[in-house]
Amino acid sequence: EMSEGRLFVLSVDELRRPLTQDQRQLVLKEVEASASVESVAIINSLPFQGQESSYGLSKTPDGDKLSVAFFYGTPTFIETIGARVTVGRSFTRDEFTSGDDPFVQAPSIILTRSLAKRLSVSVGQTVYVDGRQIPIVGIIEDLLRPGLSSISEAHYAALVPASPQTPGQMFLISRFREGFPASATRAAVEAATRATSS
């Protein structure tokens, strides 16, 4: 489950400039090399973070659309935020795409339990995101959406395998090992800064 005590979040904005693909990979490599870090990822948003990427999602092409918050990130983002797949599977590395629109080539989708229940769908079926059909490969335990405007829709969220490309996304430096020293957080930040200064 998500444990805030073991998460460290660094906004890309704090690094003062957009990152190229090579720079993002260098940041991930530098931070992952720390002995205190279990996993690291770049993700587009976080629960309660405020700003969210929301899209219309429906069970059928012409069905009523629900406003759903979408999370997407680099290949380790699901394990990094602590989401647990309870039905089906997680994404494979081969499924990850990159681009400003995460649905252009997204080959699969994972839904929260509440969203799947609301739509009466499960693994093996498909949903439509703004008219595009995407197969469901997994169901996760409920995950709070970044912008909480309605209690009844608080867990209407979905995950797609796409790496964020636009500035303003977040570094999610997470899953520090138990008992890590405070210096580990500083070291992660310094590593990220060094990686983007070259």
C-alpha distance (Angstrom), angle and dihedral (degrees) to the residues before:
residue distance angle dihedral
E1 . . .
M2 3.76 . .
S3 3.81 110.3 .
E4 3.78 113.8 -172.9
G5 3.79 91.1 -163.5
R6 3.78 90.0 67.6
L7 3.79 98.6 42.8
F8 3.76 129.8 90.7
V9 3.80 119.4 -172.1
L10 3.79 125.2 -164.2
S11 3.80 119.7 -177.1
V12 3.78 116.4 -136.5
D13 3.80 86.2 -131.8
E14 3.80 88.0 67.1
L15 3.79 88.4 64.0
R16 3.82 87.1 60.1
R17 3.80 98.8 -132.7
P18 3.83 140.7 52.1
L19 3.78 116.1 -90.8
T20 3.77 126.0 -125.7
Q21 3.80 119.6 -135.1
D22 3.81 90.4 -101.7
Q23 3.81 91.6 50.4
R24 3.81 91.8 50.5
Q25 3.78 90.7 52.4
L26 3.79 90.5 48.2
V27 3.81 91.6 51.5
L28 3.80 91.9 50.8
K29 3.79 91.1 47.7
E30 3.81 93.9 48.2
V31 3.80 94.6 49.2
E32 3.79 94.8 41.0
A33 3.80 88.7 55.7
S34 3.80 90.2 66.9
A35 3.80 111.6 106.7
S36 3.81 89.7 -139.0
V37 3.82 95.9 57.6
E38 3.79 122.3 88.9
S39 3.81 96.5 -177.3
V40 3.79 140.9 -11.2
A41 3.79 133.8 -164.8
I42 3.79 144.5 164.1
I43 3.79 112.7 -121.8
N44 3.80 134.3 178.6
S45 3.82 97.7 -129.7
L46 3.80 147.0 -13.1
P47 3.81 137.0 -135.7
F48 3.83 110.5 -80.9
Q49 3.82 89.7 6.8
G50 3.81 90.6 123.5
Q51 3.78 105.9 -134.1
E52 3.77 114.8 76.6
S53 3.78 140.3 177.7
S54 3.79 103.2 -125.0
Y55 3.78 127.5 179.8
G56 3.78 137.5 174.8
L57 3.80 112.0 -95.6
S58 3.80 127.0 -174.2
K59 3.79 140.4 172.4
T60 3.80 94.2 -127.7
P61 3.82 133.5 27.5
D62 3.80 92.4 -104.2
G63 3.80 98.5 29.1
D64 3.78 127.5 118.9
K65 3.78 110.9 -76.9
L66 3.77 122.5 -127.9
S67 3.79 120.0 -152.4
V68 3.80 103.8 -116.7
A69 3.81 129.7 -177.1
F70 3.79 113.7 -131.7
F71 3.78 126.8 -148.5
Y72 3.78 120.8 -165.5
G73 3.77 135.2 162.1
T74 3.78 148.4 136.1
P75 3.82 117.6 -39.1
T76 3.82 97.2 -83.4
F77 3.82 96.4 48.1
I78 3.82 96.5 105.6
E79 3.80 95.7 54.8
T80 3.80 90.9 39.0
I81 3.81 94.7 58.6
G82 3.79 89.5 42.8
A83 3.81 98.1 -116.2
R84 3.80 112.6 159.6
V85 3.79 123.2 -147.0
T86 3.81 107.2 -140.1
V87 3.80 100.0 173.2
G88 3.79 126.5 32.0
R89 3.79 120.1 -10.6
S90 3.77 145.1 -58.6
F91 3.80 123.7 -107.4
T92 3.78 121.1 -75.6
R93 3.79 119.2 -130.6
D94 3.80 90.1 -114.6
E95 3.82 90.0 62.7
F96 3.80 95.4 61.3
T97 3.79 117.5 108.1
S98 3.79 132.9 -179.9
G99 3.77 131.5 -138.0
D100 3.78 143.6 96.6
D101 3.81 92.1 -86.8
P102 3.82 108.8 56.1
F103 3.80 93.2 -163.4
V104 3.78 101.3 54.7
Q105 3.79 92.0 89.5
A106 3.81 104.5 2.9
P107 3.82 105.1 140.8
S108 3.81 96.5 -167.6
I109 3.79 146.2 14.9
I110 3.81 138.1 -150.3
L111 3.82 120.5 -150.6
T112 3.77 132.7 -158.9
R113 3.79 116.3 -111.3
S114 3.82 92.5 -110.9
L115 3.80 92.9 51.2
A116 3.81 93.2 47.5
K117 3.80 89.8 49.5
R118 3.79 92.3 48.7
L119 3.82 90.9 51.9
S120 3.83 94.4 38.4
V121 3.80 91.4 -129.3
S122 3.78 135.3 129.0
V123 3.79 143.1 179.6
G124 3.78 113.0 -44.8
Q125 3.79 94.4 32.7
T126 3.80 127.1 93.3
V127 3.79 137.9 -124.4
Y128 3.78 131.4 -162.1
V129 3.80 122.8 -121.9
D130 3.78 110.1 -164.9
G131 3.79 88.0 -28.6
R132 3.81 97.8 -45.2
Q133 3.81 116.7 118.4
I134 3.83 115.0 -131.5
P135 3.83 126.7 177.0
I136 3.81 120.1 -124.3
V137 3.81 112.6 -125.0
G138 3.79 101.0 169.0
I139 3.80 149.5 12.4
I140 3.81 122.0 -143.2
E141 3.77 133.1 -165.0
D142 3.77 111.9 -90.9
L143 3.79 116.8 -68.0
L144 3.79 122.0 -167.3
R145 3.78 115.2 -119.1
P146 3.83 119.3 -122.6
G147 3.80 95.7 -116.2
L148 3.80 112.1 48.1
S149 3.81 106.5 -161.7
S150 3.80 99.7 141.8
I151 3.81 128.7 30.5
S152 3.81 91.3 -148.5
E153 3.82 90.8 56.7
A154 3.81 97.3 37.8
H155 3.81 92.9 113.4
Y156 3.80 98.8 38.4
A157 3.79 96.0 120.9
A158 3.78 138.2 132.9
L159 3.80 137.4 -168.0
V160 3.81 128.0 -140.9
P161 3.82 129.7 -175.2
A162 3.79 101.7 -111.5
S163 3.80 132.1 121.5
P164 3.84 115.6 -128.5
Q165 3.78 113.4 -112.4
T166 3.80 107.4 174.8
P167 3.84 125.5 86.7
G168 3.77 116.4 -100.7
Q169 3.80 95.4 49.6
M170 3.78 118.1 128.3
F171 3.74 137.6 -111.7
L172 3.75 108.2 -133.7
I173 3.77 104.8 -159.8
S174 3.72 102.7 -176.3
R175 3.73 154.9 147.1
F176 3.76 94.8 57.4
R177 3.78 109.1 -174.7
E178 3.77 119.0 -100.9
G179 3.78 113.1 -81.2
F180 3.80 97.0 17.4
P181 3.82 114.1 165.5
A182 3.80 122.2 -114.1
S183 3.80 87.9 -112.5
A184 3.81 89.3 68.5
T185 3.80 90.7 69.5
R186 3.79 91.8 50.3
A187 3.80 91.0 46.8
A188 3.81 90.7 53.4
V189 3.80 91.4 52.0
E190 3.79 92.4 47.0
A191 3.80 90.7 49.4
A192 3.79 91.3 52.2
T193 3.79 91.5 48.3
R194 3.78 93.2 49.4
A195 3.77 90.8 48.8
T196 3.80 92.6 57.3
S197 3.79 98.0 42.2
S198 3.79 96.7 70.8
